[in-house]
């Protein structure tokens, strides 16, 4: 839990827990794993994760996930520079 405004952090337990590298969607190939937005939020909760920064090659899936859980998930665009403006 984050401290109240203008209160210092007293231990690392007071620091907000933010997962800065998470994914939603289906990753086949060698790893063959998948996770939905709901599953990611549920899996993160027992660890006190307040927010996850998520990405996936299909930005539409990322945006839908962050819209479903705006307080818990923040979308990060996945861009391939080889695709030029199409990637944006």
RAUR-V229781 format. One record per pair of residues at least 4 apart in sequence whose ideal C-beta (glycine too) atoms are under 6 Angstrom apart, sorted by the first residue. I is the first residue (numbers start at 1). GAP is how many residues later the second one is. D is the distance in Angstrom with one decimal. If there is no record, write none. Layout:
i:gap:d
I:GAP:D
I:GAP:D
This chain:
i:gap:d
2:14:4.9
3:4:4.2
3:6:6.0
3:11:5.5
9:5:4.4
9:6:5.8
10:4:5.5
16:34:5.0
17:31:5.0
17:32:4.8
17:33:5.7
18:33:5.0
19:30:5.2
19:33:4.1
20:33:5.1
22:30:4.2
22:32:4.9
23:33:5.7
24:11:5.8
24:13:5.4
24:16:5.8
24:30:5.3
24:32:5.6
24:41:4.6
25:31:4.0
25:36:5.0
26:8:4.1
27:4:5.2
27:6:5.3
28:4:5.7
35:4:4.8
35:5:5.2
37:28:3.6
37:31:5.0
37:32:5.6
39:4:6.0
41:28:5.3
41:31:5.0
44:5:3.7
44:8:6.0
52:21:5.5
53:21:5.1
53:23:5.3
54:8:5.7
54:19:5.3
55:7:5.9
55:21:4.4
55:23:4.8
56:5:4.9
56:6:4.9
57:21:5.2
59:18:5.5
59:19:5.9
62:13:4.4
63:12:5.4
65:8:5.5
66:7:4.5
66:8:5.9
66:9:4.1
69:4:4.5
79:8:4.4
80:7:4.9
83:4:3.8
